[in-house]
Amino acid sequence: MCPTGASGAAAQLQAAGMSAGAAASKAAMLERVQRAFTAWRPAAAGRKRAWFVPGRVEIFGKHTDYAGGRSLLCAIERGFCVLAAPRADGTIGLLDVDWSARAEFPMGGCAPAPMPWTAYPATVAARLEKDFPGACGGADVAFASDLPRAAGMSSSSALVVASFLGFDHAGAAARALGTRADLAAYLAAVETGVGTHGGSEDHTAILCCRAGRWSQFRFMPLVEEAAVPAPPGLALVIGVSGAAAAKTGGARAPYNRAARLLAAARSGQASAEFSQAEMAARREQFELESEVLIPAAVAAVRRQDWSALGACAARSQAAADRGLGNQVPETRALVALAIEQGAVAASAFGAGFGGAVWALAPAAERQAFRRRWQAAYRAQFAERAPASVFFGSAAGPAALEIGLSEDAHALSAPAAEPS
């Protein structure tokens, strides 16, 4: 059991802005990680440190960040609980508590080939060794997560952030980088080492969003342009389709193609890879999403005009289908079924080519709406039912350290602003 105890961890998470139920769940998860860590490394030297690292929902901002566009984001109350202890032998040890999977490799070495998930922490370790020599002498890191994997909620980027925090045990690299925004930009660059040509939207949401808020960011350079209270009286419910939305493996090519398509579209130069119609549709999608819909959505939230917000979501979804070509039958159906079941707005999010859909439903009937939406989807896509997940989440805190003793937190979450 963590020295701080489950109640202590839960109290810290609630103080950071997490809801009571989610905080209790994360505290129990952290206890589970602590027990597994102790069984795995009973003689681990050095002070252990613990963190919560959330996933995120992209309310708007479909494939906009890597071209200097806008996104409207919130952290969610699901994510990773991480426990780490330093080593002095230049070795990284990893324990995925959920899958009972273990890995070990040298700081500058390669991930074990049969374990693809280790590519993310191995890439982080190699970059730390190169960019901040001596900052990490090795580490043992154990983690568990309640984020659905390959669902568009940034589980891979959350693992990148979690790995960095665990490896940079003394915080030397984080201090050298500066602000959380600087760290987000750095870790986005690190993640390209896995082979995905993305931006820093995911890392920014994980590190810079605030509890109870939706945050509007402009990228390249990163600027927080606005933050609004999560819509009062409405509940955010997420439907995971069960169709994987991974950014690596077989999904890497279509994901990276969307990035190349926008670069070609914005240059205006003819391309053997893309037709003029494709380039025009992609450019239109980017400009509509970034320059029109996101400011309009923020304005709609401020005046609590849910009809206008729903219209923005519908236009965003249609433009993604037309200009990105990243929607699948499952995500199209999830959006339509959410509206049929009473949501005021719904849209797919994340990389696409599978993944999840967010919906906003009246808070008073959140559970009933979730059950109706889930049942309608599973009736239509029975083959996806075993892998589909439906849950609600408040806008939660960004990544933060959970104190295991009376020591001050080295990475406190950004303060939640009053509504």
C-alpha positions as a Markdown table, in Angstrom:
| # | Residue | x | y | z |
|---|---|---|---|---|
| 1 | Met | 0.0 | 0.0 | 0.0 |
| 2 | Cys | 1.2 | 3.5 | -0.8 |
| 3 | Pro | 2.6 | 5.3 | 2.3 |
| 4 | Thr | 0.1 | 8.1 | 1.7 |
| 5 | Gly | -2.8 | 5.5 | 1.7 |
| 6 | Ala | -5.8 | 5.3 | -0.6 |
| 7 | Ser | -7.6 | 8.1 | 1.1 |
| 8 | Gly | -4.6 | 10.4 | 1.0 |
| 9 | Ala | -4.1 | 9.8 | -2.8 |
| 10 | Ala | -7.8 | 10.3 | -3.4 |
| 11 | Ala | -7.8 | 13.5 | -1.4 |
| 12 | Gln | -4.8 | 14.8 | -3.5 |
| 13 | Leu | -6.6 | 14.0 | -6.8 |
| 14 | Gln | -9.8 | 15.6 | -5.6 |
| 15 | Ala | -7.9 | 18.7 | -4.6 |
| 16 | Ala | -6.5 | 18.8 | -8.1 |
| 17 | Gly | -10.1 | 18.9 | -9.5 |
| 18 | Met | -10.9 | 15.3 | -10.1 |
| 19 | Ser | -14.4 | 14.0 | -9.1 |
| 20 | Ala | -14.7 | 12.0 | -6.0 |
| 21 | Gly | -15.6 | 8.7 | -7.7 |
| 22 | Ala | -12.8 | 9.0 | -10.2 |
| 23 | Ala | -10.3 | 10.0 | -7.5 |
| 24 | Ala | -11.2 | 6.9 | -5.4 |
| 25 | Ser | -10.8 | 4.7 | -8.5 |
| 26 | Lys | -7.4 | 6.1 | -9.2 |
| 27 | Ala | -6.3 | 5.7 | -5.6 |
| 28 | Ala | -7.2 | 2.1 | -5.7 |
| 29 | Met | -5.3 | 1.7 | -9.0 |
| 30 | Leu | -2.2 | 3.3 | -7.5 |
| 31 | Glu | -2.4 | 0.8 | -4.5 |
| 32 | Arg | -2.5 | -2.0 | -7.0 |
| 33 | Val | 0.5 | -0.7 | -8.8 |
| 34 | Gln | 2.4 | -0.3 | -5.5 |
| 35 | Arg | 1.7 | -3.9 | -4.6 |
| 36 | Ala | 2.8 | -5.1 | -8.0 |
| 37 | Phe | 5.9 | -3.0 | -7.8 |
| 38 | Thr | 6.9 | -4.3 | -4.4 |
| 39 | Ala | 6.5 | -7.9 | -5.6 |
| 40 | Trp | 8.5 | -7.2 | -8.7 |
| 41 | Arg | 11.3 | -5.1 | -7.2 |
| 42 | Pro | 11.2 | -5.7 | -3.4 |
| 43 | Ala | 14.7 | -4.3 | -2.9 |
| 44 | Ala | 14.3 | -1.2 | -5.1 |
| 45 | Ala | 16.6 | 1.6 | -3.9 |
| 46 | Gly | 15.8 | 5.3 | -3.7 |
| 47 | Arg | 12.6 | 7.2 | -3.0 |
| 48 | Lys | 9.6 | 6.1 | -5.1 |
| 49 | Arg | 7.5 | 8.7 | -6.8 |
| 50 | Ala | 4.0 | 8.4 | -8.2 |
| 51 | Trp | 2.0 | 10.2 | -10.9 |
| 52 | Phe | -1.4 | 10.3 | -12.5 |
| 53 | Val | -1.2 | 10.9 | -16.3 |
| 54 | Pro | -4.6 | 11.4 | -18.0 |
| 55 | Gly | -5.9 | 10.7 | -21.5 |
| 56 | Arg | -7.6 | 13.4 | -23.4 |
| 57 | Val | -10.6 | 14.2 | -25.6 |
| 58 | Glu | -10.3 | 16.3 | -28.6 |
| 59 | Ile | -13.6 | 18.2 | -28.7 |
| 60 | Phe | -12.6 | 19.9 | -32.0 |
| 61 | Gly | -9.3 | 20.0 | -33.9 |
| 62 | Lys | -9.3 | 17.0 | -36.2 |
| 63 | His | -5.7 | 16.8 | -37.7 |
| 64 | Thr | -5.0 | 20.5 | -37.2 |
| 65 | Asp | -2.2 | 20.8 | -34.6 |
| 66 | Tyr | 0.7 | 19.6 | -36.8 |
| 67 | Ala | 0.0 | 22.3 | -39.3 |
| 68 | Gly | -0.2 | 25.2 | -36.8 |
| 69 | Gly | -4.0 | 25.1 | -36.4 |
| 70 | Arg | -6.2 | 25.2 | -33.3 |
| 71 | Ser | -7.6 | 22.5 | -31.1 |
| 72 | Leu | -10.3 | 22.5 | -28.3 |
| 73 | Leu | -9.3 | 19.9 | -25.7 |
| 74 | Cys | -9.9 | 18.6 | -22.2 |
| 75 | Ala | -8.1 | 16.0 | -20.1 |
| 76 | Ile | -10.3 | 13.2 | -18.9 |
| 77 | Glu | -10.4 | 11.3 | -15.6 |
| 78 | Arg | -9.1 | 8.0 | -17.0 |
| 79 | Gly | -5.4 | 7.5 | -17.5 |
| 80 | Phe | -2.2 | 6.0 | -16.1 |
| 81 | Cys | -1.1 | 5.6 | -12.5 |
| 82 | Val | 2.7 | 5.3 | -12.5 |
| 83 | Leu | 5.2 | 4.4 | -9.8 |
| 84 | Ala | 9.0 | 4.8 | -10.3 |
| 85 | Ala | 12.2 | 4.3 | -8.5 |
| 86 | Pro | 15.7 | 5.3 | -9.7 |
| 87 | Arg | 18.4 | 2.8 | -10.7 |
| 88 | Ala | 22.1 | 3.5 | -11.1 |
| 89 | Asp | 23.0 | 0.8 | -13.7 |
| 90 | Gly | 21.8 | 2.6 | -16.8 |
| 91 | Thr | 18.9 | 0.1 | -17.2 |
| 92 | Ile | 15.2 | 0.7 | -17.7 |
| 93 | Gly | 12.8 | -1.8 | -16.1 |
| 94 | Leu | 9.1 | -1.7 | -17.0 |
| 95 | Leu | 6.1 | -3.5 | -15.6 |
| 96 | Asp | 2.7 | -3.2 | -17.2 |
| 97 | Val | 0.6 | -4.3 | -14.2 |
| 98 | Asp | -2.6 | -4.8 | -16.3 |
| 99 | Trp | -1.0 | -7.3 | -18.6 |
| 100 | Ser | 1.7 | -8.7 | -16.2 |
| 101 | Ala | 4.2 | -7.8 | -18.9 |
| 102 | Arg | 7.8 | -7.0 | -18.0 |
| 103 | Ala | 10.6 | -5.6 | -20.1 |
| 104 | Glu | 14.2 | -4.5 | -19.5 |
| 105 | Phe | 16.7 | -2.6 | -21.8 |
| 106 | Pro | 19.6 | -0.2 | -21.5 |
| 107 | Met | 18.9 | 3.5 | -21.5 |
| 108 | Gly | 20.1 | 4.0 | -25.1 |
| 109 | Gly | 19.1 | 0.6 | -26.3 |
| 110 | Cys | 16.2 | -0.8 | -28.4 |
| 111 | Ala | 12.9 | -2.0 | -27.1 |
| 112 | Pro | 12.4 | -5.8 | -27.0 |
| 113 | Ala | 11.1 | -6.8 | -30.5 |
| 114 | Pro | 8.2 | -9.1 | -29.3 |
| 115 | Met | 6.7 | -6.2 | -27.2 |
| 116 | Pro | 5.6 | -3.4 | -29.5 |
| 117 | Trp | 4.3 | -1.2 | -26.6 |
| 118 | Thr | 7.8 | -0.8 | -25.3 |
| 119 | Ala | 8.8 | 1.2 | -28.4 |
| 120 | Tyr | 7.3 | 4.3 | -26.7 |
| 121 | Pro | 9.3 | 4.2 | -23.4 |
| 122 | Ala | 12.4 | 3.0 | -25.2 |
| 123 | Thr | 12.3 | 6.0 | -27.5 |
| 124 | Val | 11.9 | 8.3 | -24.5 |
| 125 | Ala | 14.8 | 6.7 | -22.8 |
| 126 | Ala | 17.1 | 7.0 | -25.8 |
| 127 | Arg | 16.3 | 10.7 | -26.3 |
| 128 | Leu | 16.8 | 11.4 | -22.6 |
| 129 | Glu | 20.2 | 9.7 | -22.8 |
| 130 | Lys | 21.1 | 11.8 | -25.9 |
| 131 | Asp | 19.7 | 15.1 | -24.9 |
| 132 | Phe | 20.3 | 15.1 | -21.2 |
| 133 | Pro | 23.2 | 12.9 | -20.5 |
| 134 | Gly | 23.4 | 12.0 | -16.8 |
| 135 | Ala | 19.9 | 13.1 | -16.0 |
| 136 | Cys | 18.8 | 9.5 | -15.7 |
| 137 | Gly | 20.9 | 6.6 | -14.5 |
| 138 | Gly | 18.1 | 4.1 | -15.1 |
| 139 | Ala | 14.7 | 3.5 | -13.5 |
| 140 | Asp | 12.2 | 0.9 | -12.6 |
| 141 | Val | 8.7 | 2.0 | -13.7 |
| 142 | Ala | 5.4 | 0.2 | -13.0 |
| 143 | Phe | 2.1 | 1.4 | -14.3 |
| 144 | Ala | -1.6 | 0.6 | -14.8 |
| 145 | Ser | -4.2 | 2.3 | -16.9 |
| 146 | Asp | -8.0 | 2.4 | -17.3 |
| 147 | Leu | -7.7 | 4.1 | -20.7 |
| 148 | Pro | -9.1 | 2.0 | -23.6 |
| 149 | Arg | -6.1 | 1.2 | -25.8 |
| 150 | Ala | -6.0 | 2.4 | -29.5 |
| 151 | Ala | -9.2 | 4.3 | -29.0 |
| 152 | Gly | -8.2 | 7.8 | -29.8 |
| 153 | Met | -7.7 | 9.0 | -26.2 |
| 154 | Ser | -4.0 | 9.4 | -26.5 |
| 155 | Ser | -3.0 | 6.3 | -24.6 |
| 156 | Ser | 0.3 | 6.2 | -26.5 |
| 157 | Ser | 1.1 | 9.8 | -25.8 |
| 158 | Ala | 0.1 | 9.3 | -22.1 |
| 159 | Leu | 2.6 | 6.4 | -22.0 |
| 160 | Val | 5.3 | 8.7 | -23.4 |
| 161 | Val | 4.6 | 11.4 | -20.8 |
| 162 | Ala | 4.4 | 8.7 | -18.0 |
| 163 | Ser | 7.7 | 7.2 | -19.2 |
| 164 | Phe | 9.5 | 10.6 | -19.2 |
| 165 | Leu | 8.2 | 11.4 | -15.6 |
| 166 | Gly | 9.4 | 8.0 | -14.4 |
| 167 | Phe | 12.8 | 8.1 | -16.0 |
| 168 | Asp | 13.5 | 11.8 | -15.2 |
| 169 | His | 13.3 | 10.9 | -11.5 |
| 170 | Ala | 15.1 | 13.9 | -10.1 |
| 171 | Gly | 13.4 | 16.3 | -12.5 |
| 172 | Ala | 16.6 | 17.6 | -14.1 |
| 173 | Ala | 15.4 | 17.3 | -17.7 |
| 174 | Ala | 12.0 | 18.8 | -16.9 |
| 175 | Arg | 13.7 | 21.8 | -15.2 |
| 176 | Ala | 16.0 | 22.3 | -18.2 |
| 177 | Leu | 13.1 | 22.3 | -20.6 |
| 178 | Gly | 11.2 | 24.9 | -18.7 |
| 179 | Thr | 7.4 | 25.1 | -18.8 |
| 180 | Arg | 4.8 | 22.4 | -19.2 |
| 181 | Ala | 4.3 | 23.8 | -22.7 |
| 182 | Asp | 8.0 | 23.3 | -23.5 |
| 183 | Leu | 7.8 | 19.8 | -22.1 |
| 184 | Ala | 4.7 | 19.0 | -24.3 |
| 185 | Ala | 6.5 | 20.3 | -27.4 |
| 186 | Tyr | 9.6 | 18.2 | -26.6 |
| 187 | Leu | 7.7 | 15.0 | -25.9 |
| 188 | Ala | 5.7 | 15.4 | -29.2 |
| 189 | Ala | 9.1 | 15.6 | -31.0 |
| 190 | Val | 10.3 | 12.6 | -29.1 |
| 191 | Glu | 7.2 | 10.6 | -30.1 |
| 192 | Thr | 7.9 | 11.1 | -33.8 |
| 193 | Gly | 10.8 | 8.7 | -33.2 |
| 194 | Val | 8.2 | 5.9 | -33.1 |
| 195 | Gly | 7.4 | 6.8 | -36.7 |
| 196 | Thr | 4.2 | 8.8 | -36.4 |
| 197 | His | 4.2 | 12.3 | -38.0 |
| 198 | Gly | 1.9 | 14.0 | -35.5 |
| 199 | Gly | 1.8 | 17.2 | -33.6 |
| 200 | Ser | 1.8 | 18.2 | -29.9 |
| 201 | Glu | -2.0 | 18.3 | -29.3 |
| 202 | Asp | -2.1 | 15.1 | -27.2 |
| 203 | His | 0.9 | 16.0 | -25.0 |
| 204 | Thr | -0.4 | 19.6 | -24.6 |
| 205 | Ala | -3.8 | 18.3 | -23.3 |
| 206 | Ile | -2.1 | 15.8 | -21.0 |
| 207 | Leu | 0.2 | 18.4 | -19.5 |
| 208 | Cys | -1.6 | 21.7 | -19.8 |
| 209 | Cys | -5.4 | 21.3 | -19.6 |
| 210 | Arg | -7.2 | 22.2 | -16.4 |
| 211 | Ala | -9.8 | 20.5 | -14.4 |
| 212 | Gly | -13.4 | 21.6 | -15.2 |
| 213 | Arg | -12.3 | 23.4 | -18.4 |
| 214 | Trp | -12.1 | 23.1 | -22.1 |
| 215 | Ser | -9.0 | 24.7 | -23.4 |
| 216 | Gln | -8.4 | 26.2 | -26.9 |
| 217 | Phe | -4.8 | 26.0 | -28.1 |
| 218 | Arg | -3.0 | 27.3 | -31.2 |
| 219 | Phe | 0.0 | 25.3 | -32.2 |
| 220 | Met | 3.4 | 26.1 | -33.7 |
| 221 | Pro | 4.1 | 28.0 | -31.5 |
| 222 | Leu | 1.9 | 26.7 | -28.7 |
| 223 | Val | -0.4 | 29.4 | -27.3 |
| 224 | Glu | -3.5 | 28.9 | -25.0 |
| 225 | Glu | -6.0 | 31.2 | -26.6 |
| 226 | Ala | -9.1 | 30.6 | -24.4 |
| 227 | Ala | -10.4 | 28.4 | -21.7 |
| 228 | Val | -14.1 | 27.9 | -20.9 |
| 229 | Pro | -16.0 | 25.9 | -18.3 |
| 230 | Ala | -17.1 | 22.5 | -19.4 |
| 231 | Pro | -20.7 | 22.9 | -20.4 |
| 232 | Pro | -22.9 | 23.1 | -17.3 |
| 233 | Gly | -25.8 | 20.7 | -17.1 |
| 234 | Leu | -24.3 | 18.5 | -19.8 |
| 235 | Ala | -22.3 | 15.3 | -19.3 |
| 236 | Leu | -19.4 | 14.2 | -21.6 |
| 237 | Val | -20.0 | 10.5 | -22.5 |
| 238 | Ile | -17.5 | 8.6 | -24.7 |
| 239 | Gly | -18.3 | 5.7 | -26.9 |
| 240 | Val | -15.3 | 3.5 | -28.0 |
| 241 | Ser | -16.2 | 1.8 | -31.2 |
| 242 | Gly | -14.0 | -1.3 | -30.8 |
| 243 | Ala | -12.3 | -0.6 | -34.1 |
| 244 | Ala | -8.7 | 0.1 | -33.2 |
| 245 | Ala | -7.3 | 3.6 | -33.9 |
| 246 | Ala | -3.6 | 2.9 | -33.4 |
| 247 | Lys | -1.0 | 5.3 | -34.8 |
| 248 | Thr | 1.6 | 2.6 | -35.3 |
| 249 | Gly | 1.8 | -0.7 | -37.2 |
| 250 | Gly | -0.7 | -1.0 | -40.0 |
| 251 | Ala | -2.5 | 2.3 | -39.1 |
| 252 | Arg | 0.7 | 4.4 | -39.4 |
| 253 | Ala | 0.5 | 4.7 | -43.2 |
| 254 | Pro | -3.0 | 6.2 | -43.4 |
| 255 | Tyr | -2.4 | 8.5 | -40.4 |
| 256 | Asn | 0.8 | 9.9 | -41.9 |
| 257 | Arg | -0.8 | 10.2 | -45.3 |
| 258 | Ala | -3.3 | 12.7 | -43.8 |
| 259 | Ala | -0.4 | 14.8 | -42.6 |
| 260 | Arg | 1.3 | 14.7 | -46.0 |
| 261 | Leu | -2.0 | 15.5 | -47.7 |
| 262 | Leu | -2.4 | 18.7 | -45.8 |
| 263 | Ala | 1.2 | 19.8 | -46.5 |
| 264 | Ala | 0.6 | 19.3 | -50.2 |
| 265 | Ala | -2.7 | 21.1 | -50.0 |
| 266 | Arg | -1.3 | 24.1 | -48.3 |
| 267 | Ser | 1.7 | 24.3 | -50.7 |
| 268 | Gly | -0.7 | 24.4 | -53.7 |
| 269 | Gln | 1.8 | 22.3 | -55.7 |
| 270 | Ala | 0.7 | 19.4 | -57.8 |
| 271 | Ser | 1.4 | 16.0 | -56.3 |
| 272 | Ala | 1.6 | 12.6 | -57.9 |
| 273 | Glu | 0.3 | 11.1 | -54.6 |
| 274 | Phe | -2.8 | 13.3 | -54.3 |
| 275 | Ser | -5.5 | 14.5 | -56.6 |
| 276 | Gln | -6.5 | 18.1 | -56.8 |
| 277 | Ala | -9.9 | 17.2 | -55.4 |
| 278 | Glu | -8.3 | 15.5 | -52.4 |
| 279 | Met | -6.1 | 18.5 | -51.7 |
| 280 | Ala | -8.9 | 21.0 | -52.0 |
| 281 | Ala | -11.1 | 19.0 | -49.6 |
| 282 | Arg | -8.3 | 18.6 | -47.1 |
| 283 | Arg | -7.5 | 22.3 | -47.2 |
| 284 | Glu | -11.1 | 23.2 | -46.8 |
| 285 | Gln | -11.4 | 20.8 | -43.8 |
| 286 | Phe | -8.4 | 22.3 | -42.1 |
| 287 | Glu | -9.5 | 25.9 | -42.5 |
| 288 | Leu | -13.1 | 25.2 | -41.5 |
| 289 | Glu | -12.1 | 23.3 | -38.4 |
| 290 | Ser | -9.3 | 25.5 | -37.2 |
| 291 | Glu | -10.5 | 29.0 | -38.2 |
| 292 | Val | -14.3 | 28.8 | -38.1 |
| 293 | Leu | -15.6 | 25.9 | -36.0 |
| 294 | Ile | -13.4 | 26.1 | -33.0 |
| 295 | Pro | -13.9 | 29.8 | -32.3 |
| 296 | Ala | -17.6 | 29.3 | -33.0 |
| 297 | Ala | -17.8 | 26.4 | -30.6 |
| 298 | Val | -16.1 | 28.3 | -27.8 |
| 299 | Ala | -18.5 | 31.2 | -28.3 |
| 300 | Ala | -21.4 | 28.8 | -28.2 |
| 301 | Val | -20.2 | 27.3 | -24.9 |
| 302 | Arg | -19.8 | 30.8 | -23.4 |
| 303 | Arg | -23.4 | 31.7 | -24.2 |
| 304 | Gln | -24.6 | 28.2 | -23.4 |
| 305 | Asp | -26.1 | 27.8 | -26.9 |
| 306 | Trp | -26.1 | 24.0 | -27.2 |
| 307 | Ser | -27.9 | 24.0 | -30.5 |
| 308 | Ala | -25.1 | 26.1 | -32.0 |
| 309 | Leu | -22.5 | 23.8 | -30.4 |
| 310 | Gly | -24.3 | 20.8 | -31.9 |
| 311 | Ala | -24.2 | 22.4 | -35.4 |
| 312 | Cys | -20.5 | 23.0 | -35.1 |
| 313 | Ala | -20.0 | 19.3 | -34.2 |
| 314 | Ala | -22.1 | 18.1 | -37.1 |
| 315 | Arg | -20.1 | 20.3 | -39.5 |
| 316 | Ser | -16.8 | 19.1 | -38.1 |
| 317 | Gln | -17.8 | 15.5 | -38.4 |
| 318 | Ala | -19.0 | 15.9 | -42.0 |
| 319 | Ala | -15.8 | 17.8 | -43.0 |
| 320 | Ala | -13.6 | 15.1 | -41.5 |
| 321 | Asp | -15.5 | 12.4 | -43.4 |
| 322 | Arg | -15.1 | 14.4 | -46.7 |
| 323 | Gly | -11.7 | 16.0 | -46.3 |
| 324 | Leu | -9.8 | 13.5 | -44.1 |
| 325 | Gly | -11.4 | 10.3 | -45.2 |
| 326 | Asn | -10.6 | 8.9 | -41.7 |
| 327 | Gln | -14.1 | 7.9 | -40.6 |
| 328 | Val | -15.3 | 4.3 | -40.6 |
| 329 | Pro | -18.9 | 2.9 | -40.4 |
| 330 | Glu | -18.6 | 2.4 | -36.7 |
| 331 | Thr | -17.7 | 6.0 | -35.9 |
| 332 | Arg | -20.3 | 7.4 | -38.3 |
| 333 | Ala | -22.9 | 5.2 | -36.6 |
| 334 | Leu | -21.8 | 6.2 | -33.1 |
| 335 | Val | -22.4 | 9.9 | -34.0 |
| 336 | Ala | -25.8 | 9.3 | -35.5 |
| 337 | Leu | -26.9 | 7.0 | -32.7 |
| 338 | Ala | -25.8 | 9.5 | -30.0 |
| 339 | Ile | -28.0 | 12.2 | -31.6 |
| 340 | Glu | -30.9 | 9.8 | -31.9 |
| 341 | Gln | -30.6 | 8.8 | -28.3 |
| 342 | Gly | -30.7 | 12.4 | -27.1 |
| 343 | Ala | -27.2 | 13.9 | -27.3 |
| 344 | Val | -27.1 | 17.7 | -28.0 |
| 345 | Ala | -23.8 | 17.2 | -29.9 |
| 346 | Ala | -21.5 | 14.4 | -30.9 |
| 347 | Ser | -18.4 | 13.9 | -33.0 |
| 348 | Ala | -15.6 | 11.4 | -33.6 |
| 349 | Phe | -12.1 | 12.5 | -32.4 |
| 350 | Gly | -8.5 | 11.5 | -32.4 |
| 351 | Ala | -6.5 | 10.0 | -35.3 |
| 352 | Gly | -9.5 | 8.3 | -36.8 |
| 353 | Phe | -9.7 | 5.2 | -38.9 |
| 354 | Gly | -11.5 | 3.7 | -35.9 |
| 355 | Gly | -11.5 | 4.9 | -32.3 |
| 356 | Ala | -14.2 | 6.8 | -30.4 |
| 357 | Val | -16.9 | 9.4 | -30.4 |
| 358 | Trp | -17.7 | 12.0 | -27.7 |
| 359 | Ala | -21.3 | 13.0 | -27.0 |
| 360 | Leu | -22.8 | 15.6 | -24.7 |
| 361 | Ala | -26.1 | 14.6 | -23.0 |
| 362 | Pro | -28.2 | 16.1 | -20.3 |
| 363 | Ala | -26.3 | 15.4 | -17.0 |
| 364 | Ala | -29.5 | 14.3 | -15.3 |
| 365 | Glu | -29.9 | 11.4 | -17.6 |
| 366 | Arg | -26.2 | 10.6 | -18.2 |
| 367 | Gln | -26.4 | 6.9 | -17.2 |
| 368 | Ala | -29.6 | 6.3 | -19.0 |
| 369 | Phe | -28.2 | 7.9 | -22.1 |
| 370 | Arg | -25.0 | 5.9 | -21.9 |
| 371 | Arg | -27.0 | 2.6 | -21.6 |
| 372 | Arg | -29.3 | 3.5 | -24.6 |
| 373 | Trp | -26.4 | 4.6 | -26.8 |
| 374 | Gln | -24.4 | 1.5 | -25.9 |
| 375 | Ala | -27.3 | -0.8 | -26.6 |
| 376 | Ala | -28.2 | 0.8 | -29.9 |
| 377 | Tyr | -24.5 | 0.6 | -31.1 |
| 378 | Arg | -24.0 | -3.0 | -30.0 |
| 379 | Ala | -27.2 | -4.1 | -31.7 |
| 380 | Gln | -26.0 | -2.6 | -34.9 |
| 381 | Phe | -22.3 | -3.8 | -34.6 |
| 382 | Ala | -22.6 | -7.0 | -32.6 |
| 383 | Glu | -19.1 | -8.1 | -33.8 |
| 384 | Arg | -17.6 | -4.9 | -32.1 |
| 385 | Ala | -19.5 | -5.3 | -28.9 |
| 386 | Pro | -16.8 | -7.2 | -26.9 |
| 387 | Ala | -14.2 | -4.4 | -27.6 |
| 388 | Ser | -16.6 | -1.5 | -27.3 |
| 389 | Val | -16.6 | 0.6 | -24.1 |
| 390 | Phe | -19.0 | 3.4 | -23.0 |
| 391 | Phe | -18.3 | 5.7 | -20.1 |
| 392 | Gly | -18.6 | 9.2 | -18.8 |
| 393 | Ser | -15.9 | 11.6 | -17.6 |
| 394 | Ala | -15.7 | 15.1 | -16.3 |
| 395 | Ala | -12.9 | 17.4 | -17.6 |
| 396 | Gly | -10.1 | 16.3 | -15.3 |
| 397 | Pro | -6.8 | 17.6 | -14.2 |
| 398 | Ala | -3.6 | 17.4 | -16.2 |
| 399 | Ala | -0.7 | 15.1 | -15.2 |
| 400 | Leu | 0.3 | 15.5 | -11.6 |
| 401 | Glu | 2.5 | 13.9 | -9.0 |
| 402 | Ile | 0.8 | 12.1 | -6.2 |
| 403 | Gly | 2.8 | 12.6 | -3.0 |
| 404 | Leu | 3.7 | 9.3 | -1.3 |
| 405 | Ser | 5.0 | 11.2 | 1.7 |
| 406 | Glu | 5.1 | 14.7 | 3.1 |
| 407 | Asp | 7.5 | 15.8 | 0.3 |
| 408 | Ala | 6.3 | 18.6 | -1.9 |
| 409 | His | 5.0 | 17.6 | -5.3 |
| 410 | Ala | 7.5 | 18.2 | -8.1 |
| 411 | Leu | 4.8 | 18.2 | -10.8 |
| 412 | Ser | 1.5 | 19.8 | -9.6 |
| 413 | Ala | -1.4 | 20.0 | -12.0 |
| 414 | Pro | -2.3 | 23.4 | -13.5 |
| 415 | Ala | -4.7 | 25.1 | -11.1 |
| 416 | Ala | -8.4 | 24.6 | -11.9 |
| 417 | Glu | -10.0 | 28.0 | -12.6 |
| 418 | Pro | -13.3 | 28.9 | -11.0 |
| 419 | Ser | -16.3 | 28.7 | -13.4 |
